[in-house]
């Protein structure tokens, strides 16, 4: 460090460094090599360079490149410092920091980033989470990047969304007339939790016309702010219900955490339309062989006595009728059912575990007999869940 040296003006490089902090997007940015990288020491009051700086290099970046640079310069250091321990390779949380391209993985991770409502991104709220919340300035850095991504996204179509209802403990019904399906409803049973709500027996019920819905997202509201299900549990759901008929929504259950049990709820859809024919699709497993090797034996041992078809209520909630059939097609179907009970962002809080945990307050007719048995059950399923997380992140 130079003592008593006159301030050294770096001109354009200093101006660009300042503007990078504010990150006002332009069509082209000129990146100039930092002069200080060649600074070795001081002789008198004048800075001396052992290696003279390279000539200024102009690199053109379009708006997408600028936003990616904003992510890499401002967001990546926060993720690396605060999130990698759990969300990197080998971590206990969802591996959205894995893969060869973190930028792409973060953007594509299920419901981590909301381009429609940036403030509702679970990367900001962190959802059900063992780690600390963002500090105010950190959250603003992340929010500013998500907002820029939203600004670059193709214009989004008008949201198909119901009016919110305030759920009650017990049976609830949401009218789908608001999304153009008169006489149709989605019904569910709600049980309050200490920091959220458990929805079960979820059913799509058609009116006098057959109906078709795709990707229903449950949205609790905090005042005027939406907080969509951060796991996006039903992202792969595509359901048709014939006139006057009912179909289970996904696996029929959903846990919403870090929200009040009296928070209003609405439902968003990618598609909501009248239809004459169709089928129910529940898919999404990326690593069925890992499911068969690790999860299937435990589920077969402890769960199929009720969910394998002998108990209609249990089977309707989570259908394991194909679990004992080891053919690839049956295992894919069984895996899809169990995946609907998994929170890929916070696997320990998955409903497949909360339902069976001996100390859990979640209403479920069967609990594993002791903690050791539960930990063995959870560890086996976690191997498969980690494989799903790795597949999604591209590892």
C-alpha positions as a Python dict, from the first residue, in 0.01 Angstrom:
ca = {
    (1, 'X'): (0, 0, 0),
    (2, 'X'): (127, 351, -83),
    (3, 'X'): (147, 585, 213),
    (4, 'X'): (91, 945, 119),
    (5, 'X'): (44, 864, -248),
    (6, 'X'): (-186, 1081, -448),
    (7, 'X'): (-516, 920, -548),
    (8, 'X'): (-470, 724, -867),
    (9, 'X'): (-743, 784, -1123),
    (10, 'X'): (-838, 482, -1328),
    (11, 'X'): (-1085, 669, -1545),
    (12, 'X'): (-1310, 441, -1752),
    (13, 'X'): (-1233, 128, -1547),
    (14, 'X'): (-1353, 301, -1231),
    (15, 'X'): (-1667, 423, -1400),
    (16, 'X'): (-1748, 76, -1528),
    (17, 'X'): (-1691, -77, -1184),
    (18, 'X'): (-1934, 175, -1039),
    (19, 'X'): (-2196, 114, -1303),
    (20, 'X'): (-2162, -263, -1254),
    (21, 'X'): (-2273, -222, -895),
    (22, 'X'): (-2585, -39, -1009),
    (23, 'X'): (-2616, -276, -1304),
    (24, 'X'): (-2820, -66, -1538),
    (25, 'X'): (-2868, -275, -1849),
    (26, 'X'): (-2760, -150, -2191),
    (27, 'X'): (-2732, -319, -2524),
    (28, 'X'): (-2351, -324, -2511),
    (29, 'X'): (-2097, -316, -2232),
    (30, 'X'): (-1727, -246, -2263),
    (31, 'X'): (-1520, -447, -2018),
    (32, 'X'): (-1184, -293, -1944),
    (33, 'X'): (-896, -478, -1780),
    (34, 'X'): (-850, -356, -1425),
    (35, 'X'): (-534, -156, -1389),
    (36, 'X'): (-483, -260, -1031),
    (37, 'X'): (-415, -622, -1134),
    (38, 'X'): (-65, -520, -1242),
    (39, 'X'): (12, -306, -942),
    (40, 'X'): (314, -447, -759),
    (41, 'X'): (426, -167, -532),
    (42, 'X'): (500, 205, -501),
    (43, 'X'): (812, 408, -567),
    (44, 'X'): (774, 753, -419),
    (45, 'X'): (427, 877, -479),
    (46, 'X'): (374, 718, -819),
    (47, 'X'): (236, 364, -861),
    (48, 'X'): (472, 135, -1053),
    (49, 'X'): (364, -166, -1263),
    (50, 'X'): (591, -470, -1292),
    (51, 'X'): (379, -588, -1585),
    (52, 'X'): (207, -309, -1776),
    (53, 'X'): (-168, -362, -1810),
    (54, 'X'): (-287, -522, -2132),
    (55, 'X'): (-454, -294, -2382),
    (56, 'X'): (-822, -230, -2318),
    (57, 'X'): (-1034, -514, -2458),
    (58, 'X'): (-1387, -436, -2573),
    (59, 'X'): (-1632, -726, -2541),
    (60, 'X'): (-1989, -690, -2655),
    (61, 'X'): (-2258, -852, -2440),
    (62, 'X'): (-2626, -852, -2523),
    (63, 'X'): (-2889, -810, -2253),
    (64, 'X'): (-2896, -1182, -2175),
    (65, 'X'): (-2519, -1182, -2130),
    (66, 'X'): (-2540, -882, -1898),
    (67, 'X'): (-2801, -1048, -1680),
    (68, 'X'): (-2595, -1364, -1663),
    (69, 'X'): (-2294, -1153, -1564),
    (70, 'X'): (-2506, -994, -1292),
    (71, 'X'): (-2587, -1342, -1161),
    (72, 'X'): (-2223, -1454, -1169),
    (73, 'X'): (-2081, -1135, -1016),
    (74, 'X'): (-2344, -1064, -750),
    (75, 'X'): (-2555, -1374, -682),
    (76, 'X'): (-2306, -1660, -714),
    (77, 'X'): (-2088, -1533, -424),
    (78, 'X'): (-2396, -1532, -199),
    (79, 'X'): (-2503, -1881, -305),
    (80, 'X'): (-2151, -2013, -264),
    (81, 'X'): (-2109, -1857, 78),
    (82, 'X'): (-2450, -1935, 226),
    (83, 'X'): (-2610, -2221, 29),
    (84, 'X'): (-2346, -2460, -107),
    (85, 'X'): (-2312, -2667, 210),
    (86, 'X'): (-2669, -2797, 173),
    (87, 'X'): (-2754, -2730, -191),
    (88, 'X'): (-2426, -2820, -362),
    (89, 'X'): (-2313, -3166, -467),
    (90, 'X'): (-2357, -3414, -183),
    (91, 'X'): (-2563, -3171, 27),
    (92, 'X'): (-2880, -3261, 214),
    (93, 'X'): (-3101, -3007, 35),
    (94, 'X'): (-3208, -2981, -326),
    (95, 'X'): (-2895, -2967, -543),
    (96, 'X'): (-2982, -2658, -742),
    (97, 'X'): (-2618, -2547, -723),
    (98, 'X'): (-2496, -2865, -892),
    (99, 'X'): (-2437, -2936, -1257),
    (100, 'X'): (-2189, -2790, -1501),
    (101, 'X'): (-2386, -2466, -1548),
    (102, 'X'): (-2517, -2323, -1218),
    (103, 'X'): (-2691, -2034, -1396),
    (104, 'X'): (-2898, -2272, -1609),
    (105, 'X'): (-2969, -2509, -1318),
    (106, 'X'): (-3090, -2231, -1086),
    (107, 'X'): (-3322, -2090, -1354),
    (108, 'X'): (-3466, -2432, -1440),
    (109, 'X'): (-3495, -2579, -1091),
    (110, 'X'): (-3866, -2641, -1019),
    (111, 'X'): (-4030, -2321, -890),
    (112, 'X'): (-3707, -2180, -747),
    (113, 'X'): (-3741, -1870, -965),
    (114, 'X'): (-4075, -1705, -1047),
    (115, 'X'): (-4041, -1491, -1359),
    (116, 'X'): (-4409, -1400, -1339),
    (117, 'X'): (-4388, -1271, -979),
    (118, 'X'): (-4017, -1226, -892),
    (119, 'X'): (-4091, -1144, -527),
    (120, 'X'): (-4259, -1486, -492),
    (121, 'X'): (-3942, -1677, -590),
    (122, 'X'): (-3856, -1938, -329),
    (123, 'X'): (-3490, -1844, -373),
    (124, 'X'): (-3590, -1522, -195),
    (125, 'X'): (-3828, -1659, 69),
    (126, 'X'): (-3630, -1984, 108),
    (127, 'X'): (-3953, -2164, 209),
    (128, 'X'): (-3925, -2437, 472),
    (129, 'X'): (-3559, -2403, 549),
    (130, 'X'): (-3299, -2504, 803),
    (131, 'X'): (-3057, -2226, 712),
    (132, 'X'): (-3075, -1852, 789),
    (133, 'X'): (-3287, -1607, 594),
    (134, 'X'): (-3120, -1355, 365),
    (135, 'X'): (-3014, -1027, 517),
    (136, 'X'): (-3198, -729, 370),
    (137, 'X'): (-2913, -623, 140),
    (138, 'X'): (-2847, -981, 28),
    (139, 'X'): (-3213, -1039, -53),
    (140, 'X'): (-3219, -720, -258),
    (141, 'X'): (-2921, -838, -466),
    (142, 'X'): (-3097, -1165, -544),
    (143, 'X'): (-3430, -993, -609),
    (144, 'X'): (-3270, -742, -848),
    (145, 'X'): (-3126, -1026, -1056),
    (146, 'X'): (-3457, -1218, -1066),
    (147, 'X'): (-3632, -897, -1171),
    (148, 'X'): (-3391, -853, -1461),
    (149, 'X'): (-3454, -1214, -1567),
    (150, 'X'): (-3826, -1142, -1553),
    (151, 'X'): (-3779, -831, -1767),
    (152, 'X'): (-3611, -1043, -2035),
    (153, 'X'): (-3868, -1325, -2027),
    (154, 'X'): (-4117, -1351, -2314),
    (155, 'X'): (-4440, -1172, -2239),
    (156, 'X'): (-4641, -1399, -2012),
    (157, 'X'): (-5004, -1478, -2083),
    (158, 'X'): (-5271, -1364, -1844),
    (159, 'X'): (-5272, -1582, -1536),
    (160, 'X'): (-5546, -1840, -1503),
    (161, 'X'): (-5616, -1815, -1132),
    (162, 'X'): (-5912, -1864, -902),
    (163, 'X'): (-6028, -1616, -643),
    (164, 'X'): (-5868, -1691, -304),
    (165, 'X'): (-6063, -1862, -28),
    (166, 'X'): (-5980, -1871, 342),
    (167, 'X'): (-5956, -2243, 420),
    (168, 'X'): (-6117, -2396, 726),
    (169, 'X'): (-6013, -2701, 922),
    (170, 'X'): (-6191, -2985, 746),
    (171, 'X'): (-6350, -2988, 401),
    (172, 'X'): (-6295, -2701, 154),
    (173, 'X'): (-6401, -2625, -202),
    (174, 'X'): (-6255, -2382, -460),
    (175, 'X'): (-6489, -2277, -741),
    (176, 'X'): (-6331, -2298, -1088),
    (177, 'X'): (-6583, -2065, -1253),
    (178, 'X'): (-6317, -1790, -1230),
    (179, 'X'): (-6101, -1981, -1481),
    (180, 'X'): (-6385, -2057, -1722),
    (181, 'X'): (-6507, -2389, -1581),
    (182, 'X'): (-6859, -2327, -1444),
    (183, 'X'): (-6984, -2594, -1207),
    (184, 'X'): (-6636, -2740, -1156),
    (185, 'X'): (-6447, -2738, -827),
    (186, 'X'): (-6131, -2855, -659),
    (187, 'X'): (-6205, -2991, -313),
    (188, 'X'): (-5966, -3086, -34),
    (189, 'X'): (-5943, -3143, 337),
    (190, 'X'): (-5721, -2904, 537),
    (191, 'X'): (-5545, -2983, 866),
    (192, 'X'): (-5366, -2690, 1039),
    (193, 'X'): (-4996, -2738, 1116),
    (194, 'X'): (-4781, -2537, 1356),
    (195, 'X'): (-4627, -2348, 1062),
    (196, 'X'): (-4852, -2424, 768),
    (197, 'X'): (-5126, -2656, 650),
    (198, 'X'): (-5169, -3011, 526),
    (199, 'X'): (-5408, -3061, 234),
    (200, 'X'): (-5539, -3409, 157),
    (201, 'X'): (-5817, -3584, -38),
    (202, 'X'): (-5760, -3333, -317),
    (203, 'X'): (-6002, -3387, -603),
    (204, 'X'): (-6090, -3224, -936),
    (205, 'X'): (-6468, -3237, -984),
    (206, 'X'): (-6627, -3165, -1321),
    (207, 'X'): (-6967, -3005, -1373),
    (208, 'X'): (-7194, -3080, -1667),
    (209, 'X'): (-6897, -3063, -1908),
    (210, 'X'): (-6573, -3261, -1916),
    (211, 'X'): (-6274, -3051, -1810),
    (212, 'X'): (-5896, -3051, -1854),
    (213, 'X'): (-5639, -2880, -1629),
    (214, 'X'): (-5258, -2865, -1646),
    (215, 'X'): (-5007, -2768, -1375),
    (216, 'X'): (-5224, -2649, -1085),
    (217, 'X'): (-5020, -2441, -840),
    (218, 'X'): (-5155, -2370, -491),
    (219, 'X'): (-5086, -2012, -385),
    (220, 'X'): (-5112, -1899, -22),
    (221, 'X'): (-5136, -1521, 16),
    (222, 'X'): (-4949, -1309, 271),
    (223, 'X'): (-5149, -987, 263),
    (224, 'X'): (-5130, -872, -98),
    (225, 'X'): (-4826, -1089, -177),
    (226, 'X'): (-4861, -1435, -336),
    (227, 'X'): (-4634, -1714, -209),
    (228, 'X'): (-4676, -2005, -456),
    (229, 'X'): (-4595, -2357, -338),
    (230, 'X'): (-4212, -2346, -356),
    (231, 'X'): (-4190, -2716, -439),
    (232, 'X'): (-4434, -2679, -731),
    (233, 'X'): (-4568, -3020, -632),
    (234, 'X'): (-4808, -3057, -925),
    (235, 'X'): (-4585, -2924, -1205),
    (236, 'X'): (-4622, -3252, -1399),
    (237, 'X'): (-4996, -3295, -1345),
    (238, 'X'): (-5223, -3305, -1651),
    (239, 'X'): (-5578, -3412, -1562),
    (240, 'X'): (-5899, -3478, -1752),
    (241, 'X'): (-6226, -3532, -1567),
    (242, 'X'): (-6535, -3650, -1755),
    (243, 'X'): (-6868, -3469, -1704),
    (244, 'X'): (-6993, -3510, -1345),
    (245, 'X'): (-6685, -3721, -1261),
    (246, 'X'): (-6397, -3664, -1016),
    (247, 'X'): (-6023, -3731, -1038),
    (248, 'X'): (-5749, -3712, -776),
    (249, 'X'): (-5516, -3413, -817),
    (250, 'X'): (-5165, -3557, -838),
    (251, 'X'): (-5127, -3784, -539),
    (252, 'X'): (-5405, -3598, -357),
    (253, 'X'): (-5197, -3436, -82),
    (254, 'X'): (-4989, -3124, -35),
    (255, 'X'): (-4802, -2965, 256),
    (256, 'X'): (-4773, -2584, 254),
    (257, 'X'): (-4518, -2462, 507),
    (258, 'X'): (-4408, -2128, 649),
    (259, 'X'): (-4756, -1985, 609),
    (260, 'X'): (-5053, -1931, 837),
    (261, 'X'): (-5318, -2203, 841),
    (262, 'X'): (-5570, -1922, 789),
    (263, 'X'): (-5389, -1768, 490),
    (264, 'X'): (-5611, -1729, 181),
    (265, 'X'): (-5539, -1979, -98),
    (266, 'X'): (-5590, -1951, -472),
    (267, 'X'): (-5497, -2196, -751),
    (268, 'X'): (-5316, -2108, -1073),
    (269, 'X'): (-5325, -2319, -1390),
    (270, 'X'): (-5124, -2338, -1709),
    (271, 'X'): (-5436, -2476, -1882),
    (272, 'X'): (-5798, -2483, -1765),
    (273, 'X'): (-6049, -2570, -2035),
    (274, 'X'): (-6359, -2769, -2120),
    (275, 'X'): (-6268, -3096, -2292),
    (276, 'X'): (-6448, -3404, -2423),
    (277, 'X'): (-6178, -3667, -2376),
    (278, 'X'): (-5838, -3713, -2220),
    (279, 'X'): (-5639, -3898, -1959),
    (280, 'X'): (-5473, -3848, -1623),
    (281, 'X'): (-5095, -3812, -1639),
    (282, 'X'): (-4871, -3824, -1333),
    (283, 'X'): (-4505, -3843, -1426),
    (284, 'X'): (-4175, -3691, -1342),
    (285, 'X'): (-3928, -3949, -1203),
    (286, 'X'): (-3581, -3909, -1352),
    (287, 'X'): (-3416, -4214, -1189),
    (288, 'X'): (-3661, -4504, -1169),
    (289, 'X'): (-3385, -4768, -1120),
    (290, 'X'): (-3270, -4589, -803),
    (291, 'X'): (-3631, -4581, -683),
    (292, 'X'): (-3664, -4957, -736),
    (293, 'X'): (-3332, -5035, -569),
    (294, 'X'): (-3362, -4805, -266),
    (295, 'X'): (-3716, -4683, -202),
    (296, 'X'): (-3933, -4970, -324),
    (297, 'X'): (-3824, -5229, -63),
    (298, 'X'): (-3901, -4999, 232),
    (299, 'X'): (-4232, -4885, 86),
    (300, 'X'): (-4329, -5244, 12),
    (301, 'X'): (-4250, -5345, 369),
    (302, 'X'): (-4429, -5067, 552),
    (303, 'X'): (-4685, -4900, 322),
    (304, 'X'): (-4856, -5137, 79),
    (305, 'X'): (-5077, -5301, 341),
    (306, 'X'): (-5292, -4986, 326),
    (307, 'X'): (-5184, -4804, 9),
    (308, 'X'): (-5166, -5115, -207),
    (309, 'X'): (-5542, -5129, -261),
    (310, 'X'): (-5692, -5277, 56),
    (311, 'X'): (-5783, -4935, 201),
    (312, 'X'): (-5966, -4714, -50),
    (313, 'X'): (-5896, -4392, 139),
    (314, 'X'): (-5524, -4462, 168),
    (315, 'X'): (-5498, -4579, -194),
    (316, 'X'): (-5679, -4272, -323),
    (317, 'X'): (-5438, -4053, -125),
    (318, 'X'): (-5122, -4232, -248),
    (319, 'X'): (-5170, -4513, -497),
    (320, 'X'): (-4911, -4789, -445),
    (321, 'X'): (-5104, -5058, -629),
    (322, 'X'): (-4821, -5097, -881),
    (323, 'X'): (-4537, -5085, -630),
    (324, 'X'): (-4494, -5465, -608),
    (325, 'X'): (-4489, -5503, -987),
    (326, 'X'): (-4120, -5468, -1079),
    (327, 'X'): (-4175, -5411, -1451),
    (328, 'X'): (-4031, -5078, -1575),
    (329, 'X'): (-4374, -4935, -1660),
    (330, 'X'): (-4522, -5018, -1320),
    (331, 'X'): (-4217, -4888, -1134),
    (332, 'X'): (-4232, -4561, -1327),
    (333, 'X'): (-4597, -4517, -1225),
    (334, 'X'): (-4524, -4605, -861),
    (335, 'X'): (-4225, -4372, -856),
    (336, 'X'): (-4441, -4085, -986),
    (337, 'X'): (-4687, -4139, -702),
    (338, 'X'): (-4415, -4126, -436),
    (339, 'X'): (-4240, -3830, -600),
    (340, 'X'): (-4559, -3631, -546),
    (341, 'X'): (-4492, -3677, -172),
    (342, 'X'): (-4134, -3547, -191),
    (343, 'X'): (-4011, -3193, -131),
    (344, 'X'): (-3706, -3175, -358),
    (345, 'X'): (-3599, -2843, -205),
    (346, 'X'): (-3613, -2969, 154),
    (347, 'X'): (-3634, -3348, 142),
    (348, 'X'): (-3638, -3401, 520),
    (349, 'X'): (-3972, -3219, 534),
    (350, 'X'): (-4131, -3434, 264),
    (351, 'X'): (-4479, -3559, 348),
    (352, 'X'): (-4369, -3920, 283),
    (353, 'X'): (-4149, -3880, 594),
    (354, 'X'): (-4374, -3658, 807),
    (355, 'X'): (-4664, -3900, 770),
    (356, 'X'): (-4464, -4197, 902),
    (357, 'X'): (-4241, -4027, 1162),
    (358, 'X'): (-4325, -4154, 1515),
    (359, 'X'): (-4311, -3805, 1673),
    (360, 'X'): (-4489, -3623, 1390),
    (361, 'X'): (-4818, -3449, 1468),
    (362, 'X'): (-4935, -3495, 1110),
    (363, 'X'): (-5255, -3695, 1102),
    (364, 'X'): (-5181, -4042, 961),
    (365, 'X'): (-5322, -4374, 1074),
    (366, 'X'): (-4983, -4549, 1064),
    (367, 'X'): (-4654, -4446, 1225),
    (368, 'X'): (-4329, -4640, 1210),
    (369, 'X'): (-4274, -4820, 1542),
    (370, 'X'): (-3961, -4639, 1663),
    (371, 'X'): (-3706, -4377, 1567),
    (372, 'X'): (-3442, -4627, 1453),
    (373, 'X'): (-3685, -4786, 1209),
    (374, 'X'): (-3790, -4442, 1085),
    (375, 'X'): (-3429, -4333, 1026),
    (376, 'X'): (-3362, -4650, 825),
    (377, 'X'): (-3674, -4584, 618),
    (378, 'X'): (-3577, -4222, 559),
    (379, 'X'): (-3213, -4299, 476),
    (380, 'X'): (-3313, -4555, 212),
    (381, 'X'): (-3559, -4319, 42),
    (382, 'X'): (-3311, -4032, 66),
    (383, 'X'): (-3066, -4221, -158),
    (384, 'X'): (-3332, -4223, -430),
    (385, 'X'): (-3432, -3860, -364),
    (386, 'X'): (-3067, -3753, -398),
    (387, 'X'): (-3055, -3932, -733),
    (388, 'X'): (-3364, -3737, -847),
    (389, 'X'): (-3206, -3410, -734),
    (390, 'X'): (-2882, -3493, -915),
    (391, 'X'): (-3069, -3581, -1234),
    (392, 'X'): (-3259, -3253, -1229),
    (393, 'X'): (-2943, -3050, -1170),
    (394, 'X'): (-2759, -3234, -1450),
    (395, 'X'): (-2498, -3409, -1233),
}
